[in-house]
Amino acid sequence: MHEFTVGFWWAAGLFWAAAAVCGPLIRGGAGLHHEAGRPEPLDEIVGVLI
């Protein structure tokens, strides 16, 4: 039983560490709709690269 408890806490710790690393990388506020006349964010990025 002790091994399962230790394994659970290691997995929980790895989960929270991954959440702490990935959480700030997720861009907030990205809506599904955009205002008319404004380019999509991807269009702005591609326009710079071309």
C-alpha distance matrix in Angstrom:
0.0 3.8 5.5 5.4 6.5 8.9 10.0 10.8 12.8 14.5 15.6 16.7 18.6 20.3 21.2 22.9 24.6 26.0 27.2 28.9 30.7 31.6 32.5 35.8 36.8 37.1 40.7 41.2 44.2 44.9 46.6 47.4 51.1 53.5 56.9 59.9 61.7 58.7 57.3 53.7 51.6 51.2 55.0 55.4 53.1 54.7 58.2 57.5 56.4 59.5
3.8 0.0 3.8 5.5 5.1 6.2 8.6 9.9 10.8 12.4 14.3 15.4 16.6 18.5 19.9 21.3 22.6 24.4 25.8 27.1 28.8 30.2 31.2 34.2 35.3 36.0 39.6 40.3 43.4 44.3 46.2 47.2 50.9 53.1 56.4 59.6 61.2 58.0 56.6 53.1 50.7 50.4 54.2 54.4 52.0 53.8 57.1 56.2 55.2 58.4
5.5 3.8 0.0 3.8 5.4 5.2 6.0 8.5 10.0 10.5 12.1 14.1 15.3 16.4 18.1 20.0 21.0 22.4 24.2 25.7 27.0 28.3 29.6 32.6 33.5 34.2 37.9 38.8 42.1 42.6 44.7 45.5 49.2 51.4 54.9 57.9 59.3 56.2 54.5 51.0 48.6 48.1 51.9 52.2 49.6 51.2 54.7 53.8 52.5 55.7
5.4 5.5 3.8 0.0 3.8 5.5 5.0 6.0 8.6 9.8 10.4 12.0 14.1 15.2 16.2 18.2 19.8 20.9 22.2 24.1 25.7 26.5 27.7 30.9 31.7 32.1 35.7 36.5 39.6 40.1 41.9 42.7 46.4 48.7 52.2 55.2 56.8 53.8 52.2 48.6 46.4 45.9 49.7 50.2 47.8 49.4 52.9 52.2 51.1 54.1
6.5 5.1 5.4 3.8 0.0 3.8 5.4 5.1 6.3 8.7 9.9 10.5 12.3 14.3 15.2 16.5 18.3 20.0 21.0 22.5 24.4 25.6 26.3 29.5 30.7 31.1 34.7 35.2 38.4 39.2 41.1 42.2 45.8 48.0 51.4 54.5 56.2 53.1 51.7 48.2 45.9 45.7 49.5 49.7 47.4 49.3 52.7 51.9 51.0 54.2
8.9 6.2 5.2 5.5 3.8 0.0 3.8 5.4 5.3 6.2 8.6 9.8 10.5 12.4 14.2 15.5 16.4 18.4 19.9 21.1 22.7 24.2 25.3 28.2 29.3 30.2 33.9 34.7 38.0 38.8 41.0 42.2 45.9 47.8 51.2 54.3 55.7 52.5 51.0 47.5 45.0 44.7 48.5 48.5 46.1 48.0 51.3 50.2 49.3 52.5
10.0 8.6 6.0 5.0 5.4 3.8 0.0 3.8 5.5 5.1 6.1 8.5 9.8 10.6 12.2 14.3 15.3 16.5 18.3 19.9 21.2 22.3 23.7 26.8 27.5 28.2 31.9 33.0 36.2 36.8 38.9 39.8 43.5 45.6 49.0 52.0 53.4 50.3 48.6 45.0 42.6 42.1 45.9 46.2 43.6 45.3 48.8 47.9 46.7 49.9
10.8 9.9 8.5 6.0 5.1 5.4 3.8 0.0 3.8 5.5 5.2 6.1 8.5 9.9 10.4 12.3 14.1 15.3 16.4 18.3 20.0 20.9 21.8 25.0 26.0 26.3 30.0 30.6 33.8 34.5 36.4 37.4 41.1 43.3 46.6 49.7 51.3 48.2 46.8 43.2 41.0 40.7 44.5 44.8 42.5 44.3 47.7 46.9 46.0 49.2
12.8 10.8 10.0 8.6 6.3 5.3 5.5 3.8 0.0 3.8 5.4 4.9 6.0 8.5 9.6 10.5 12.0 14.1 15.1 16.3 18.3 19.7 20.4 23.4 24.7 25.4 29.0 29.6 32.9 33.9 36.1 37.5 41.0 43.0 46.2 49.5 50.9 47.7 46.3 42.9 40.4 40.4 44.2 44.1 41.8 43.9 47.1 46.1 45.4 48.7
14.5 12.4 10.5 9.8 8.7 6.2 5.1 5.5 3.8 0.0 3.8 5.5 5.1 6.2 8.6 10.0 10.5 12.3 14.2 15.3 16.6 18.2 19.6 22.3 23.3 24.4 28.1 29.2 32.6 33.4 35.8 37.1 40.7 42.4 45.8 48.9 50.1 46.8 45.2 41.7 39.1 38.8 42.6 42.5 40.0 41.9 45.2 44.1 43.1 46.5
15.6 14.3 12.1 10.4 9.9 8.6 6.1 5.2 5.4 3.8 0.0 3.8 5.4 5.1 6.1 8.7 9.8 10.5 12.2 14.2 15.4 16.2 17.7 20.8 21.4 22.1 25.8 26.9 30.2 30.7 33.0 34.0 37.7 39.6 43.0 46.1 47.4 44.2 42.5 39.0 36.6 36.2 40.0 40.2 37.7 39.6 42.9 42.1 41.1 44.3
16.7 15.4 14.1 12.0 10.5 9.8 8.5 6.1 4.9 5.5 3.8 0.0 3.8 5.5 5.0 6.3 8.6 9.9 10.5 12.3 14.3 15.2 15.9 19.1 20.3 20.7 24.3 24.9 28.2 29.1 31.3 32.6 36.2 38.1 41.4 44.6 46.0 42.8 41.5 38.1 35.6 35.6 39.4 39.5 37.3 39.4 42.6 41.7 41.1 44.4
18.6 16.6 15.3 14.1 12.3 10.5 9.8 8.5 6.0 5.1 5.4 3.8 0.0 3.8 5.4 5.2 6.1 8.6 9.8 10.5 12.4 14.1 15.0 17.7 19.1 20.2 23.8 24.7 28.2 29.2 31.7 33.4 36.8 38.4 41.6 44.8 46.0 42.7 41.3 38.0 35.2 35.3 39.1 38.8 36.4 38.7 41.8 40.6 40.0 43.4
20.3 18.5 16.4 15.2 14.3 12.4 10.6 9.9 8.5 6.2 5.1 5.5 3.8 0.0 3.8 5.5 5.0 6.1 8.5 9.8 10.6 12.0 13.8 16.5 17.1 18.4 22.1 23.5 27.1 27.6 30.3 31.7 35.2 36.8 40.1 43.1 44.2 40.8 39.1 35.8 33.0 32.7 36.5 36.4 33.8 35.9 39.1 37.9 37.1 40.4
21.2 19.9 18.1 16.2 15.2 14.2 12.2 10.4 9.6 8.6 6.1 5.0 5.4 3.8 0.0 3.8 5.5 5.2 6.2 8.7 10.0 10.4 11.6 14.8 15.6 16.1 19.8 20.8 24.2 24.8 27.2 28.5 32.1 33.9 37.2 40.3 41.6 38.3 36.8 33.4 30.9 30.7 34.5 34.6 32.3 34.4 37.6 36.7 36.1 39.3
22.9 21.3 20.0 18.2 16.5 15.5 14.3 12.3 10.5 10.0 8.7 6.3 5.2 5.5 3.8 0.0 3.8 5.4 4.9 6.1 8.6 9.8 10.0 13.0 14.5 15.3 18.8 19.5 22.9 24.1 26.6 28.4 31.8 33.3 36.5 39.7 41.0 37.6 36.4 33.1 30.5 30.7 34.5 34.2 32.1 34.5 37.5 36.5 36.1 39.5
24.6 22.6 21.0 19.8 18.3 16.4 15.3 14.1 12.0 10.5 9.8 8.6 6.1 5.0 5.5 3.8 0.0 3.8 5.4 5.1 6.3 8.6 9.9 12.1 13.4 15.0 18.5 19.8 23.5 24.5 27.4 29.3 32.5 33.8 36.9 40.0 40.9 37.5 36.0 32.8 29.9 30.0 33.7 33.1 30.7 33.2 36.1 34.8 34.3 37.8
26.0 24.4 22.4 20.9 20.0 18.4 16.5 15.3 14.1 12.3 10.5 9.9 8.6 6.1 5.2 5.4 3.8 0.0 3.8 5.4 5.1 6.0 8.1 10.7 11.1 12.4 16.2 17.9 21.5 22.0 24.9 26.4 29.8 31.1 34.4 37.4 38.3 34.9 33.2 29.9 27.0 26.9 30.6 30.4 27.9 30.1 33.2 32.1 31.5 34.9
27.2 25.8 24.2 22.2 21.0 19.9 18.3 16.4 15.1 14.2 12.2 10.5 9.8 8.5 6.2 4.9 5.4 3.8 0.0 3.8 5.4 5.1 5.4 8.7 9.9 10.4 14.0 15.1 18.6 19.5 22.2 24.0 27.3 28.7 31.9 35.1 36.2 32.9 31.5 28.3 25.6 25.8 29.6 29.3 27.3 29.7 32.6 31.7 31.5 34.9
28.9 27.1 25.7 24.1 22.5 21.1 19.9 18.3 16.3 15.3 14.2 12.3 10.5 9.8 8.7 6.1 5.1 5.4 3.8 0.0 3.8 5.7 5.5 7.3 9.4 10.9 14.1 15.2 18.9 20.2 23.2 25.5 28.5 29.5 32.4 35.7 36.6 33.1 31.9 28.9 25.9 26.5 30.1 29.3 27.3 30.0 32.7 31.4 31.4 34.9
30.7 28.8 27.0 25.7 24.4 22.7 21.2 20.0 18.3 16.6 15.4 14.3 12.4 10.6 10.0 8.6 6.3 5.1 5.4 3.8 0.0 3.8 5.8 6.6 7.4 9.9 13.1 15.1 18.9 19.7 23.0 25.1 28.1 28.8 31.8 34.9 35.4 31.9 30.3 27.3 24.1 24.3 27.9 27.1 24.7 27.3 30.1 28.6 28.3 31.9
31.6 30.2 28.3 26.5 25.6 24.2 22.3 20.9 19.7 18.2 16.2 15.2 14.1 12.0 10.4 9.8 8.6 6.0 5.1 5.7 3.8 0.0 3.8 5.7 5.2 6.7 10.3 12.5 16.1 16.5 19.7 21.5 24.7 25.6 28.8 31.8 32.5 29.0 27.4 24.2 21.3 21.3 25.1 24.6 22.4 24.8 27.8 26.7 26.4 29.8
32.5 31.2 29.6 27.7 26.3 25.3 23.7 21.8 20.4 19.6 17.7 15.9 15.0 13.8 11.6 10.0 9.9 8.1 5.4 5.5 5.8 3.8 0.0 3.8 5.4 5.7 8.9 10.0 13.7 14.8 17.8 20.1 23.1 24.1 27.1 30.3 31.3 27.9 26.7 23.6 20.8 21.6 25.2 24.6 22.9 25.6 28.3 27.4 27.6 31.0
35.8 34.2 32.6 30.9 29.5 28.2 26.8 25.0 23.4 22.3 20.8 19.1 17.7 16.5 14.8 13.0 12.1 10.7 8.7 7.3 6.6 5.7 3.8 0.0 3.8 5.5 7.6 9.1 12.8 14.1 17.6 20.2 22.8 23.2 25.9 29.2 29.7 26.2 25.1 22.3 19.2 20.2 23.6 22.5 20.8 23.9 26.2 25.0 25.5 29.0
36.8 35.3 33.5 31.7 30.7 29.3 27.5 26.0 24.7 23.3 21.4 20.3 19.1 17.1 15.6 14.5 13.4 11.1 9.9 9.4 7.4 5.2 5.4 3.8 0.0 3.8 6.2 9.1 12.7 13.0 16.5 18.8 21.4 21.8 24.7 27.7 28.1 24.5 22.9 20.0 16.7 17.2 20.8 19.9 17.9 20.7 23.3 22.2 22.3 25.8
37.1 36.0 34.2 32.1 31.1 30.2 28.2 26.3 25.4 24.4 22.1 20.7 20.2 18.4 16.1 15.3 15.0 12.4 10.4 10.9 9.9 6.7 5.7 5.5 3.8 0.0 3.8 6.2 9.7 9.8 13.2 15.3 18.2 19.0 22.1 25.1 26.0 22.5 21.2 18.0 15.2 16.0 19.6 19.2 17.6 20.4 23.0 22.5 22.8 26.0
40.7 39.6 37.9 35.7 34.7 33.9 31.9 30.0 29.0 28.1 25.8 24.3 23.8 22.1 19.8 18.8 18.5 16.2 14.0 14.1 13.1 10.3 8.9 7.6 6.2 3.8 0.0 3.8 6.7 6.9 10.5 13.1 15.5 15.8 18.7 21.8 22.5 19.0 17.9 15.0 12.2 13.6 17.0 16.3 15.3 18.3 20.6 20.2 21.0 24.1
41.2 40.3 38.8 36.5 35.2 34.7 33.0 30.6 29.6 29.2 26.9 24.9 24.7 23.5 20.8 19.5 19.8 17.9 15.1 15.2 15.1 12.5 10.0 9.1 9.1 6.2 3.8 0.0 3.8 5.7 8.8 12.0 14.2 14.7 17.4 20.8 22.0 18.7 18.3 15.7 13.4 15.5 18.6 18.0 17.7 20.8 22.6 22.5 23.8 26.7
44.2 43.4 42.1 39.6 38.4 38.0 36.2 33.8 32.9 32.6 30.2 28.2 28.2 27.1 24.2 22.9 23.5 21.5 18.6 18.9 18.9 16.1 13.7 12.8 12.7 9.7 6.7 3.8 0.0 3.8 6.0 9.6 11.1 11.5 14.0 17.6 19.0 16.0 16.1 13.8 12.3 14.9 17.6 17.1 17.6 20.6 22.0 22.4 24.1 26.6
44.9 44.3 42.6 40.1 39.2 38.8 36.8 34.5 33.9 33.4 30.7 29.1 29.2 27.6 24.8 24.1 24.5 22.0 19.5 20.2 19.7 16.5 14.8 14.1 13.0 9.8 6.9 5.7 3.8 0.0 3.8 6.8 8.7 9.3 12.4 15.7 17.1 14.1 13.6 10.8 9.6 11.8 14.6 14.7 15.2 17.7 19.4 20.2 21.6 23.9
46.6 46.2 44.7 41.9 41.1 41.0 38.9 36.4 36.1 35.8 33.0 31.3 31.7 30.3 27.2 26.6 27.4 24.9 22.2 23.2 23.0 19.7 17.8 17.6 16.5 13.2 10.5 8.8 6.0 3.8 0.0 3.8 5.5 7.1 10.3 13.5 15.6 13.3 13.3 10.8 10.9 13.2 15.4 16.1 17.2 19.3 20.8 22.1 23.6 25.4
47.4 47.2 45.5 42.7 42.2 42.2 39.8 37.4 37.5 37.1 34.0 32.6 33.4 31.7 28.5 28.4 29.3 26.4 24.0 25.5 25.1 21.5 20.1 20.2 18.8 15.3 13.1 12.0 9.6 6.8 3.8 0.0 3.8 6.9 10.4 12.9 15.3 13.5 13.2 10.5 11.6 13.1 15.0 16.6 17.7 19.1 20.8 22.7 23.9 25.3
51.1 50.9 49.2 46.4 45.8 45.9 43.5 41.1 41.0 40.7 37.7 36.2 36.8 35.2 32.1 31.8 32.5 29.8 27.3 28.5 28.1 24.7 23.1 22.8 21.4 18.2 15.5 14.2 11.1 8.7 5.5 3.8 0.0 3.8 6.9 9.2 12.0 10.7 11.2 9.4 11.4 13.4 14.4 15.9 17.8 19.1 20.1 22.3 23.9 24.9
53.5 53.1 51.4 48.7 48.0 47.8 45.6 43.3 43.0 42.4 39.6 38.1 38.4 36.8 33.9 33.3 33.8 31.1 28.7 29.5 28.8 25.6 24.1 23.2 21.8 19.0 15.8 14.7 11.5 9.3 7.1 6.9 3.8 0.0 3.8 6.5 8.7 7.1 8.1 7.2 9.5 12.0 12.4 13.3 15.8 17.3 17.7 19.8 21.9 22.8
56.9 56.4 54.9 52.2 51.4 51.2 49.0 46.6 46.2 45.8 43.0 41.4 41.6 40.1 37.2 36.5 36.9 34.4 31.9 32.4 31.8 28.8 27.1 25.9 24.7 22.1 18.7 17.4 14.0 12.4 10.3 10.4 6.9 3.8 0.0 3.8 6.3 5.8 8.4 9.2 11.6 14.4 14.0 14.5 17.5 19.0 18.6 20.8 23.3 23.9
59.9 59.6 57.9 55.2 54.5 54.3 52.0 49.7 49.5 48.9 46.1 44.6 44.8 43.1 40.3 39.7 40.0 37.4 35.1 35.7 34.9 31.8 30.3 29.2 27.7 25.1 21.8 20.8 17.6 15.7 13.5 12.9 9.2 6.5 3.8 0.0 3.8 5.6 8.2 9.9 13.1 15.3 14.0 14.9 18.3 19.1 18.3 20.9 23.4 23.4
61.7 61.2 59.3 56.8 56.2 55.7 53.4 51.3 50.9 50.1 47.4 46.0 46.0 44.2 41.6 41.0 40.9 38.3 36.2 36.6 35.4 32.5 31.3 29.7 28.1 26.0 22.5 22.0 19.0 17.1 15.6 15.3 12.0 8.7 6.3 3.8 0.0 3.8 6.5 9.4 12.4 14.5 12.4 12.9 16.5 17.2 15.8 18.3 21.1 20.8
58.7 58.0 56.2 53.8 53.1 52.5 50.3 48.2 47.7 46.8 44.2 42.8 42.7 40.8 38.3 37.6 37.5 34.9 32.9 33.1 31.9 29.0 27.9 26.2 24.5 22.5 19.0 18.7 16.0 14.1 13.3 13.5 10.7 7.1 5.8 5.6 3.8 0.0 3.8 6.6 8.9 11.5 9.9 9.9 13.4 14.7 13.6 15.7 18.5 18.9
57.3 56.6 54.5 52.2 51.7 51.0 48.6 46.8 46.3 45.2 42.5 41.5 41.3 39.1 36.8 36.4 36.0 33.2 31.5 31.9 30.3 27.4 26.7 25.1 22.9 21.2 17.9 18.3 16.1 13.6 13.3 13.2 11.2 8.1 8.4 8.2 6.5 3.8 0.0 3.8 6.3 8.1 6.2 6.8 10.2 11.0 10.3 12.8 15.2 15.5
53.7 53.1 51.0 48.6 48.2 47.5 45.0 43.2 42.9 41.7 39.0 38.1 38.0 35.8 33.4 33.1 32.8 29.9 28.3 28.9 27.3 24.2 23.6 22.3 20.0 18.0 15.0 15.7 13.8 10.8 10.8 10.5 9.4 7.2 9.2 9.9 9.4 6.6 3.8 0.0 3.8 5.4 5.2 6.7 9.1 10.1 10.7 13.0 14.8 15.7
51.6 50.7 48.6 46.4 45.9 45.0 42.6 41.0 40.4 39.1 36.6 35.6 35.2 33.0 30.9 30.5 29.9 27.0 25.6 25.9 24.1 21.3 20.8 19.2 16.7 15.2 12.2 13.4 12.3 9.6 10.9 11.6 11.4 9.5 11.6 13.1 12.4 8.9 6.3 3.8 0.0 3.8 5.4 5.3 6.6 8.9 10.0 11.2 13.0 14.8
51.2 50.4 48.1 45.9 45.7 44.7 42.1 40.7 40.4 38.8 36.2 35.6 35.3 32.7 30.7 30.7 30.0 26.9 25.8 26.5 24.3 21.3 21.6 20.2 17.2 16.0 13.6 15.5 14.9 11.8 13.2 13.1 13.4 12.0 14.4 15.3 14.5 11.5 8.1 5.4 3.8 0.0 3.8 5.4 5.1 6.2 8.4 10.1 10.8 12.4
55.0 54.2 51.9 49.7 49.5 48.5 45.9 44.5 44.2 42.6 40.0 39.4 39.1 36.5 34.5 34.5 33.7 30.6 29.6 30.1 27.9 25.1 25.2 23.6 20.8 19.6 17.0 18.6 17.6 14.6 15.4 15.0 14.4 12.4 14.0 14.0 12.4 9.9 6.2 5.2 5.4 3.8 0.0 3.8 5.5 5.2 5.9 8.7 10.0 10.5
55.4 54.4 52.2 50.2 49.7 48.5 46.2 44.8 44.1 42.5 40.2 39.5 38.8 36.4 34.6 34.2 33.1 30.4 29.3 29.3 27.1 24.6 24.6 22.5 19.9 19.2 16.3 18.0 17.1 14.7 16.1 16.6 15.9 13.3 14.5 14.9 12.9 9.9 6.8 6.7 5.3 5.4 3.8 0.0 3.8 5.6 5.1 6.5 8.9 10.3
53.1 52.0 49.6 47.8 47.4 46.1 43.6 42.5 41.8 40.0 37.7 37.3 36.4 33.8 32.3 32.1 30.7 27.9 27.3 27.3 24.7 22.4 22.9 20.8 17.9 17.6 15.3 17.7 17.6 15.2 17.2 17.7 17.8 15.8 17.5 18.3 16.5 13.4 10.2 9.1 6.6 5.1 5.5 3.8 0.0 3.8 5.4 5.4 6.6 9.0
54.7 53.8 51.2 49.4 49.3 48.0 45.3 44.3 43.9 41.9 39.6 39.4 38.7 35.9 34.4 34.5 33.2 30.1 29.7 30.0 27.3 24.8 25.6 23.9 20.7 20.4 18.3 20.8 20.6 17.7 19.3 19.1 19.1 17.3 19.0 19.1 17.2 14.7 11.0 10.1 8.9 6.2 5.2 5.6 3.8 0.0 3.8 5.4 5.1 6.3
58.2 57.1 54.7 52.9 52.7 51.3 48.8 47.7 47.1 45.2 42.9 42.6 41.8 39.1 37.6 37.5 36.1 33.2 32.6 32.7 30.1 27.8 28.3 26.2 23.3 23.0 20.6 22.6 22.0 19.4 20.8 20.8 20.1 17.7 18.6 18.3 15.8 13.6 10.3 10.7 10.0 8.4 5.9 5.1 5.4 3.8 0.0 3.8 5.5 5.4
57.5 56.2 53.8 52.2 51.9 50.2 47.9 46.9 46.1 44.1 42.1 41.7 40.6 37.9 36.7 36.5 34.8 32.1 31.7 31.4 28.6 26.7 27.4 25.0 22.2 22.5 20.2 22.5 22.4 20.2 22.1 22.7 22.3 19.8 20.8 20.9 18.3 15.7 12.8 13.0 11.2 10.1 8.7 6.5 5.4 5.4 3.8 0.0 3.8 5.7
56.4 55.2 52.5 51.1 51.0 49.3 46.7 46.0 45.4 43.1 41.1 41.1 40.0 37.1 36.1 36.1 34.3 31.5 31.5 31.4 28.3 26.4 27.6 25.5 22.3 22.8 21.0 23.8 24.1 21.6 23.6 23.9 23.9 21.9 23.3 23.4 21.1 18.5 15.2 14.8 13.0 10.8 10.0 8.9 6.6 5.1 5.5 3.8 0.0 3.8
59.5 58.4 55.7 54.1 54.2 52.5 49.9 49.2 48.7 46.5 44.3 44.4 43.4 40.4 39.3 39.5 37.8 34.9 34.9 34.9 31.9 29.8 31.0 29.0 25.8 26.0 24.1 26.7 26.6 23.9 25.4 25.3 24.9 22.8 23.9 23.4 20.8 18.9 15.5 15.7 14.8 12.4 10.5 10.3 9.0 6.3 5.4 5.7 3.8 0.0
